Amino acid sequence: MAGLLGALLLMAAGLSSTPAAAASRAARPLGRLVPAPASVAPGGSPYTITSSTPIRVDAAAGAEGRRIAGYLADVLRPSTGYALPVGPDGSGGIRLRLSGGTRLGDEGYRLVSGRGAITVTAHRPAGLFHGVQTLRQLLPASVEKRTRQQGPWQVAGGTITDTPRYAYRGAMLDVSRHFFTVAQVERYIDQLALYKINKLHLHLSDDQGWRIAIDSWPRLATYGGQTQVGGGKGGYYSKADYRQIVRYAASRYLEVVPEIDTPGHTNAALASYASLNCDGVAPPLYTGTDVGFSSLCVPKDVTYKLLDDVVRELSAMTPGRYIHVGGDEAHSTPHADYVTFMDKAQAIVAKYGKTVMGWHQLTGARPVAGAVAQYWGTEGNEAEVVAAAKAGTRLVMSPANRAYLDMKYDAATKLGLDWAGLVDVDKSYAWDPETFITGLPSGSVLGVEAPLWSETLTTSADIEYMAFPRLPGIAEIGWSPASTHSWPDYRSRLAEQGPRLAALGVNFYRSPVVPWE
């Protein structure tokens, strides 16, 4: 009887350890990451995280290194059930180290995995953080869950040496058409960090709502922020709220790029203060989705008093280098007035020590030295953009028919818009920032950004459905060498991200062009 019972138990154990389950617990191949790493040299024994594994931080990494180690421990402890104590550097375990060498740059890292240890080395703390994101992806997807899961927790042996293609790798969230809370923005920041995004562009003002408190013009937020598309209650960030977002983004090595869209897309401001209107009459608040009908009054001095105060207060709260002044779809502003306004707006941004960004219509005015234009066109044949680039204006590439995350995936997609076409995951991945615009001079691309406009989005689930799985592809275009970009290979690596996104609770779109695991 005892022998029969033992046989039955062995059979049950065999049934529970299916080939699929066994494969899910095996070490993932070293290069199966999104974004693809610059260099992978697999080989040697895997490293297994166990109950006795420590996380070690060398003295050179300082307080930032210890904070990153604590972040890693917070990710790993719930699913592994291990203590993973954080302590000083030594032999064995997971080791985080800063080196004096500069070859890895500000964001690069080297990860070495072997039988005795995993060592992540970087020149700057941002590189350590990006290396930690790679380590997460090298572990089974179940490591992302917040309850204890079955191991083993293995990382394949070998070396990854990784540096980004572009310095600017952004994602934009429109909080003006619909307002999103601090907690919702922080959730999105965590999702962006996994894919090594390093800029969060917040679209803080538009016709439908002004979302940031300005002490010198309080009605912008208290009156102009009280509605949104469809007439909902809207909302705005207090200065404490905004500083919290900035701090949280910085803890994930994202720089916040605030945008105040001008001189068009300004109905919320015009409704808040009658003096901003050329006729002195404030229009009603707006809850629709049309564009191009509003404009600040370019001849009035009060317009530049407003802009100076807003940029001054916003700059004081924003440690990052950029202030985005918008400049798109200013159809109600005569061209000569547009040029005049942009001259003055750029001077105000420079006055407060910031670098000006604007949508690519800025190139139809007079971009100042150092200005950055964000390209959102679809054709890639804009002569004024090429001329500005040849004159030294750098570009952040966000072609709407590739990088706009609010475009519908297909005709049946319930959320989103389709004015730039239907954009499934394969189309979103199939472009090169260097060649999308014909005649663009070499070296003019600063990076890429994936904007997410919110006319149709009201919840975090909506944000996630439109951003994922397209955002990881834009992240790869921005991080990985062009030589690694291959749709068949990326398609299979993206498929492997499905269980990880599910474990994180991300409401992603299961595109039929991807063979999801």
ROGU-44121 format. One line per 5 residues: number of its first residue (from 0); their letters; for each residue x, y, z of C-alpha. Coordinates in pm, whole numbers, plus 32768, in hexadecimal, padded with zeros to 4 digits. Layout:
<rodos>
NUM) A) X Y Z | ... $
</rodos>
This chain:
<rodos>
0) MAGLL) 8000 8000 8000 | 811A 80EF 8059 | 81C1 809E 7F0C | 8081 80E9 7E4C | 8058 8232 7F05 $
5) GALLL) 81BD 8293 7EB3 | 818A 8241 7D43 | 804E 8314 7D3B | 8106 8437 7DDB | 821C 841B 7CDB $
10) MAAGL) 811C 8417 7BC2 | 8075 854D 7C50 | 81C0 85FF 7C69 | 820C 85A6 7B02 | 80BC 8629 7A8D $
15) SSTPA) 80ED 8774 7B45 | 8242 87A3 7AA7 | 81D3 87C1 793E | 82CD 881B 782D | 8235 8979 781E $
20) AAASR) 8257 89A5 7996 | 83BC 8926 7990 | 8412 8A12 7874 | 837E 8B39 792F | 8464 8AF1 7A55 $
25) AARPL) 859F 8AC5 7981 | 8691 8BE6 7958 | 8623 8CCF 7842 | 871B 8CF6 7722 | 87F5 8E1F 7771 $
30) GRLVP) 8791 8EFA 764B | 8615 8ECF 7656 | 85D4 9030 76CB | 850C 9163 7667 | 85B8 9248 760F $
35) APASV) 86BC 9169 7569 | 8813 9197 760B | 8938 9222 7549 | 8A1B 90F6 758A | 89DA 8F99 7612 $
40) APGGS) 8AE1 8E8E 765A | 8A30 8D5B 76E9 | 8AF1 8C48 7792 | 8B47 8BA7 78DB | 8A6F 8B33 79F8 $
45) PYTIT) 892E 8BE4 7A5A | 8907 8C97 7BA3 | 87ED 8C2C 7C89 | 8753 8D1B 7D84 | 8715 8C5C 7EC6 $
50) SSTPI) 86A8 8C9D 802A | 8812 8CEE 8083 | 884B 8DEB 7F69 | 88AA 8F4B 7FDB | 889F 908C 7F12 $
55) RVDAA) 89EF 913A 7F31 | 8A41 92A5 7EE3 | 8BA2 9328 7EC4 | 8C08 9464 7F7B | 8C31 9528 7E35 $
60) AGAEG) 8ABE 94FB 7DEA | 8A67 95BE 7F24 | 8907 9612 7F93 | 887D 95FA 7E31 | 8907 949C 7E0A $
65) RRIAG) 886D 9434 7F55 | 871F 94C6 7EEA | 872B 9404 7DA0 | 8783 92C9 7E63 | 8655 9306 7F43 $
70) YLADV) 857B 9331 7E0F | 85FA 91E5 7D84 | 85BA 9137 7ED0 | 8457 91C2 7ED5 | 841C 912A 7D7B $
75) LRPST) 84AD 8FD5 7DCF | 8443 8F93 7F37 | 82CA 8F5C 7F0D | 82E6 8E5A 7DF5 | 841C 8DA1 7E6F $
80) GYALP) 83CB 8DAF 7FE1 | 853C 8DED 8026 | 85CB 8EEF 8118 | 86CC 8F75 801E | 877F 9052 811D $
85) VGPDG) 8829 918A 8093 | 898E 91B9 810B | 8AED 9226 80AD | 8BAE 9192 7F8A | 8C49 903B 7FA4 $
90) SGGIR) 8C5F 8EF0 7EF0 | 8B2C 8E3E 7E71 | 89C3 8EAB 7E54 | 8939 8FC6 7D80 | 8A3B 90DD 7D70 $
95) LRLSG) 8A04 9246 7D04 | 8B3F 930A 7CB8 | 8BA1 945F 7C2F | 8CE9 946E 7B71 | 8DC5 9595 7B1A $
100) GTRLG) 8DC8 9540 79A8 | 8CF6 9612 78BD | 8CC8 951D 779B | 8B6C 94BF 7811 | 8AFF 962D 7814 $
105) DEGYR) 89F0 96B8 78F4 | 88F2 95A3 78B9 | 89B1 946F 7849 | 89FA 933C 791C | 8AA8 91EC 7916 $
110) LVSGR) 89FF 90BA 79AA | 8AD1 8F83 79EB | 8A24 8E45 7A5D | 8AD3 8D0B 7AD0 | 8AC1 8BF7 7BD3 $
115) GAITV) 8B38 8CCE 7CF5 | 8A9B 8E22 7CB8 | 89E3 8F19 7BDF | 8AA2 9060 7BC1 | 8A0C 919C 7B2D $
120) TAHRP) 8B0D 92AB 7AEA | 8AC9 940D 7A6E | 8B71 9560 7A5B | 8A3F 9617 7AE4 | 8918 95B1 7BC2 $
125) AGLFH) 8829 95C5 7A99 | 88F1 94AE 79F8 | 88D1 93D9 7B31 | 8759 9410 7B29 | 8742 93AA 79BB $
130) GVQTL) 8813 9277 7A09 | 871C 921C 7B1A | 8600 922F 7A19 | 86C4 913B 7940 | 86F2 9053 7A6A $
135) RQLLP) 8579 9054 7AA2 | 853D 8FE7 793B | 8640 8ED2 7954 | 8577 8E31 7A6D | 842F 8D75 7A38 $
140) ASVEK) 8301 8E55 7A02 | 8268 8DDD 7B48 | 8375 8EA4 7C01 | 8296 8FD5 7BC5 | 8177 8F4B 7C95 $
145) RTRQQ) 813A 8FCB 7DF4 | 80FF 8E75 7E91 | 81F3 8D57 7EC1 | 8231 8C8B 7D87 | 82E6 8B4B 7D2E $
150) GPWQV) 8457 8B61 7CCF | 8565 8B1D 7C74 | 85D3 8C84 7C30 | 86E9 8C5A 7B34 | 87A4 8D52 7A59 $
155) AGGTI) 8860 8CC2 7930 | 89DA 8CDD 7931 | 8A93 8DDC 7860 | 8ACA 8F4F 7830 | 89EB 906A 77B3 $
160) TDTPR) 8A8E 91B6 775C | 8988 92B8 770E | 8976 942B 76BC | 8856 94F3 7623 | 883F 9560 74B7 $
165) YAYRG) 87A2 96B0 7510 | 87BA 9790 7641 | 8649 97EF 762C | 854E 96D0 7649 | 83FF 9759 76AB $
170) AMLDV) 828F 9717 76E1 | 8189 9829 76EB | 804B 981A 77BA | 7F34 990E 776C | 7E95 9969 78BA $
175) SRHFF) 7DD3 9A8C 7824 | 7CC7 99E8 7750 | 7C86 9900 7876 | 7D27 9930 79CB | 7DEE 9819 7A6F $
180) TVAQV) 7E4A 9812 7BDF | 7FA7 980E 7C73 | 7F7E 9699 7CBF | 7F1B 9651 7B57 | 8048 9710 7AD2 $
185) ERYID) 812F 9658 7BC3 | 80A5 950B 7B4D | 80F7 956B 79E6 | 8254 95DD 7A4F | 829B 9483 7AE0 $
190) QLALY) 822D 93E1 799A | 8307 94CD 78CD | 8438 9488 79A7 | 842F 9313 795B | 847C 9365 77EF $
195) KINKL) 858B 9469 7839 | 84BF 959D 77D9 | 856B 96CE 786F | 8480 97F4 7825 | 8318 982E 7894 $
200) HLHLS) 827A 9944 77C7 | 8142 99C7 7878 | 804C 9A87 779C | 7FCF 9B6D 78B0 | 7EEB 9C5F 77F7 $
205) DDQGW) 7DFA 9C5C 76D5 | 7CA5 9CDD 766D | 7BF5 9BE7 7754 | 7CB8 9C1E 7894 | 7DDB 9CC9 7945 $
210) RIAID) 7E7E 9BCF 7A31 | 7F8E 9C7E 7AF9 | 7F66 9D7B 7C14 | 8007 9ECC 7BCD | 800A 9FB1 7CFC $
215) SWPRL) 8012 A0F3 7C34 | 7EEB A087 7B5B | 7E1A 9FA7 7C41 | 7CE0 9F99 7B68 | 7DA0 9EDD 7A5A $
220) ATYGG) 7D83 9DA4 7B31 | 7C5A 9DEA 7C14 | 7B78 9E58 7AF5 | 7C28 9DDE 79B9 | 7C6D 9C8A 7A51 $
225) QTQVG) 7B0C 9C34 7ABE | 7A9C 9B74 798A | 7B16 9A89 7878 | 7AA5 99E2 7736 | 793B 997D 775A $
230) GGKGG) 7903 9A65 7881 | 7997 999D 799E | 7A18 9A3E 7ADC | 7B7D 9A68 7A5F | 7C80 9ABD 7B66 $
235) YYSKA) 7DDB 9B51 7B8A | 7F24 9B15 7C3A | 7F7F 9BED 7D62 | 80EB 9C4F 7D70 | 811E 9B3F 7E74 $
240) DYRQI) 807D 9A43 7D88 | 815C 9AAB 7C69 | 8293 9A9B 7D41 | 822C 993D 7DAE | 8213 98CF 7C42 $
245) VRYAA) 8368 9968 7BFA | 8402 98B7 7D28 | 8364 976A 7CD2 | 83D5 9781 7B69 | 8536 97D7 7BDA $
250) SRYLE) 853A 96A4 7CBC | 8503 95D9 7B7B | 8600 96AE 7ABB | 84FD 975F 79E8 | 8514 98D5 79AE $
255) VVPEI) 83C7 998F 79A2 | 8392 9A6F 7871 | 826B 9B57 78BA | 81A7 9BE5 7796 | 80D3 9D20 7794 $
260) DTPGH) 803D 9D1F 7636 | 803F 9E7A 7594 | 7FD0 9F52 74E0 | 7EB6 9E69 7473 | 7E12 9D58 7543 $
265) TNAAL) 7DD7 9E66 7649 | 7C5F 9E7A 767F | 7C79 9E13 77ED | 7D61 9F3B 782E | 7C8F A02A 775D $
270) ASYAS) 7B57 9FC0 781C | 7C07 9FF9 7968 | 7C76 A161 7927 | 7BB5 A249 783F | 7CE4 A32F 781E $
275) LNCDG) 7D9D A225 7757 | 7CA1 A249 763B | 7CCF A354 7531 | 7B65 A3C3 755F | 7B73 A3AC 76DA $
280) VAPPL) 7A5A A2AA 76E1 | 7A98 A155 777B | 7A0D A02E 76B4 | 7957 9F14 7766 | 7A10 9DE1 77DC $
285) YTGTD) 7A31 9CDC 76CB | 79EF 9B65 76E1 | 79FC 9AFC 7573 | 7B1B 9A75 74A4 | 7B43 9B6E 7385 $
290) VGFSS) 7C96 9C15 735E | 7D21 9D56 72CD | 7C15 9E4D 7339 | 7CC0 9EF9 7460 | 7DE4 9FEC 7474 $
295) LCVPK) 7E8B A0CA 7571 | 7E83 A239 7512 | 7FDD A272 7480 | 7FDD A3F4 7484 | 7F7F A40E 75F7 $
300) DVTYK) 8090 A43A 76FE | 7FC1 A370 77F6 | 7FFA A23C 771E | 816F A246 7768 | 8136 A29B 78D5 $
305) LLDDV) 806C A159 78E8 | 8175 A090 7833 | 8290 A120 7902 | 81E0 A0D2 7A49 | 8181 9F72 79DD $
310) VRELS) 82DD 9F1B 795E | 837E 9FB5 7A94 | 82A9 9EEC 7B86 | 82BC 9DAE 7ABA | 8436 9DC8 7A92 $
315) AMTPG) 845F 9DEE 7C08 | 83B2 9C9F 7C3C | 8457 9BE9 7B1A | 85C2 9B7B 7B41 | 85CB 9AF1 79DD $
320) RYIHV) 865B 9BBB 78C1 | 852A 9BE0 77DE | 83F3 9CB9 77D4 | 8307 9C5E 76B6 | 8243 9D86 762A $
325) GGDEA) 8168 9CC3 7537 | 8135 9D89 73F7 | 8062 9C8D 7336 | 7F18 9CC4 7281 | 7F17 9E3D 72BF $
330) HSTPH) 7E24 9E67 719D | 7D82 9F9D 7235 | 7ECD A054 7258 | 7F44 A10C 711E | 809B A097 70B2 $
335) ADYVT) 8146 A1E4 70F7 | 80AE A1E8 7253 | 811B A07F 7287 | 8284 A0D6 7236 | 8276 A205 731D $
340) FMDKA) 81E3 A136 7437 | 82E1 A01D 7414 | 8402 A116 7415 | 8388 A19F 7564 | 832C A049 75F4 $
345) QAIVA) 8484 9FB9 75AA | 852A A0E7 764C | 845B A0B6 7787 | 84BC 9F47 77A0 | 862C 9FA3 7779 $
350) KYGKT) 8605 A0B2 7883 | 85BF 9FA4 7985 | 86E1 9EC8 791C | 861D 9DC0 7861 | 8636 9D2A 7704 $
355) VMGWH) 8505 9D6C 762F | 8445 9C51 758B | 8323 9C79 749C | 825F 9BAB 73A5 | 82FE 9BAD 724C $
360) QLTGA) 8230 9CDA 71DB | 8336 9D9C 729E | 8419 9D65 7171 | 8331 9E45 70A7 | 838C 9F64 718F $
365) RPVAG) 84EF 9FB5 7205 | 8572 9EA2 72EA | 867E 9F25 73D5 | 87D0 9E7E 73F5 | 87A7 9D40 74BE $
370) AVAQY) 862F 9D24 7486 | 8599 9BC8 7465 | 8478 9B8A 7374 | 8392 9A5F 73A7 | 8329 99CE 7259 $
375) WGTEG) 81C9 993E 7248 | 818D 993B 70D1 | 8139 980D 6FFE | 81DB 9850 6EAD | 8345 989F 6EFE $
380) NEAEV) 8360 99A6 6DEB | 834B 9AEE 6EAD | 8451 9BD6 6E15 | 844D 9CC8 6F3B | 84A2 9BAD 702C $
385) VAAAK) 85CB 9B44 6F59 | 8640 9CAE 6F37 | 862C 9CE2 70AF | 86E9 9B9D 70ED | 87FA 9C0B 6FFC $
390) AGTRL) 8811 9D4E 70C2 | 8845 9C8C 7206 | 86E9 9C4C 7297 | 86DC 9AF2 7335 | 85AD 9A14 7302 $
395) VMSPA) 84E8 9929 73DF | 8434 983B 72F6 | 82C4 97E8 7337 | 8226 97A4 71E2 | 80B2 9785 7225 $
400) NRAYL) 8080 965C 713E | 818A 9599 71F9 | 81BF 9622 735A | 806C 96B4 73C3 | 7FE6 95BA 74BE $
405) DMKYD) 7E83 963F 74A5 | 7E55 95C8 7340 | 7D68 94A0 7320 | 7E05 934C 72E9 | 7CF9 92E9 71F0 $
410) AATKL) 7B9E 9359 7187 | 7B00 929A 72A9 | 7BD0 9344 73BA | 7AD9 93F2 74A1 | 7BD0 94F0 752D $
415) GLDWA) 7CA9 95E6 7475 | 7C9E 96AC 7330 | 7CF5 9659 71C8 | 7D4C 97A1 711D | 7EB5 972A 70E8 $
420) GLVDV) 7E45 95CD 7084 | 7E25 947E 712F | 7F69 9423 71E1 | 7F9B 92C0 725A | 80D6 924F 7308 $
425) DKSYA) 8195 91F1 71CE | 815A 9345 712A | 81B8 93F8 726A | 8308 9344 726A | 8352 9363 70F6 $
430) WDPET) 8408 94B0 70DA | 855D 954C 7112 | 857F 96A5 71B1 | 86AE 96F0 70D8 | 8601 96B8 6F89 $
435) FITGL) 848F 9705 6FC7 | 84C0 986E 6F53 | 855A 9882 6DF9 | 869B 994B 6DEF | 86CF 9961 6F65 $
440) PSGSV) 883F 99A6 6FB4 | 8900 98A9 7080 | 8909 98ED 71F5 | 87CE 99C0 7201 | 86F6 98BD 72B8 $
445) LGVEA) 8704 98E8 7431 | 8618 97C6 7471 | 84B7 973F 745F | 8375 976A 751E | 8229 96B0 752C $
450) PLWSE) 810C 97A9 756A | 7FC1 9734 75FE | 7EA4 9829 75CB | 7D77 97F4 76AB | 7C3E 9867 75F4 $
455) TLTTS) 7BAF 9707 761C | 7C6B 9691 7752 | 7BE6 96AF 78B4 | 7C8A 9599 7984 | 7DDD 94F8 79BD $
460) ADIEY) 7D57 93C5 790C | 7D14 949F 77DA | 7E75 952E 77E7 | 7F0A 93D1 77FA | 7E32 9341 76E5 $
465) MAFPR) 7EA9 9449 75EE | 8014 945C 7665 | 8059 92E8 767A | 80DC 9239 75B6 | 8142 935B 74D2 $
470) LPGIA) 820D 9424 75CD | 8319 9316 7600 | 835C 9325 7489 | 8390 949D 748E | 8471 946A 75BD $
475) EIGWS) 853D 936E 74F5 | 855C 945C 73CD | 85E6 955E 74BF | 86CF 947D 7588 | 874C 9363 74AB $
480) PASTH) 8849 937B 738E | 87A6 9391 7238 | 8855 924A 71DD | 877D 918E 72D9 | 8630 9207 7248 $
485) SWPDY) 8583 90DF 71A6 | 840A 90AF 71AF | 8415 8F2E 71B0 | 8508 8F2D 72D5 | 845C 9046 738E $
490) RSRLA) 8308 8FA3 7357 | 8379 8E6A 7410 | 8422 8F2F 7527 | 82EB 9003 7550 | 8217 8EC7 7565 $
495) EQGPR) 82EA 8E5E 768F | 8290 8FA5 773D | 8122 8F3A 774D | 813C 8E72 7891 | 820C 8F86 7931 $
500) LAALG) 810B 9092 78DA | 7FF9 8FAE 795A | 80B6 8F6F 7A9F | 80D4 90E8 7ACB | 7F5F 9111 7A97 $
505) VNFYR) 7F88 91DC 7957 | 7E4F 91E6 787F | 7F03 91B3 7733 | 7E71 9179 75D9 | 7EB4 9019 755D $
510) SPVVP) 7EFC 9077 73F6 | 7EBE 8F58 7302 | 8007 8FA4 7251 | 80C6 8F2D 7387 | 80D2 8DB9 73ED $
515) WE) 809B 8DFB 755F | 811D 8D00 7659 $
</rodos>
